[in-house]
């Protein structure tokens, strides 16, 4: 970005969508950082002492002799925007700024509650916490909810270059972060959403996305198209 820094450390869990959004934005900004992978459900997780919510991501930045602790995606993405001389991932157009904020809120609330809380609970949290096998009924419900959200996104991208308008914004980074986790588990039926698929391929081809493609979830291989930039 525009100012040098002496240290930047990101505490994150690779399959947490918020952590992925932070990694994508930092990569897009070309901010170098040391990454520390955390497991927030375990005792002694360092994030517990850094963020009152106990949740990743947390970015610690030391510059000009001062240390900032930025908790969770909104603070991290806001910091990147604040330190840029030009608009970074927030457009200058007021309508597109409002749409960016609306979509980020959509993912933080409705998508998280209706999709992630079901599908990622069954596919990811249960194995990590040893809570048993995925529940078939819950998986069906989560997939139906996902379809409704994908239909909404398809409609937006059929008429826009990016989710909020003409250029990539925080909304695209946040959406890509959420969808990339689901994509790892093969939960996104891309063929049914051609505009969304084209948008995702463009995001996936950006340098900031490459570290995410190297992530591995224990005991689960990624979908066969997860690494493919032109799938």
Secondary structure, DSSP 8 states (H G I E B T S, - for coil): --S--SEEEEEE-TT-HHHHHHHHHHHHTT---EEEE--TTSTT-THHHH-TT--S-EEEEEETTEEEEEEHHHHHHHHHHHT-SS-SSS-SSHHHHHHHHHHHHHIIIIIIIIIIHHHHIIIIIHHHHT--S--HHHHHHHHHHHHHHHHHHHHHHTT-SBTTBSS--HHHHHHHHHHHHHHHTT---GGG-HHHHHHHHHHHTSGGGHHHHT--BTTB---TTSS-S--
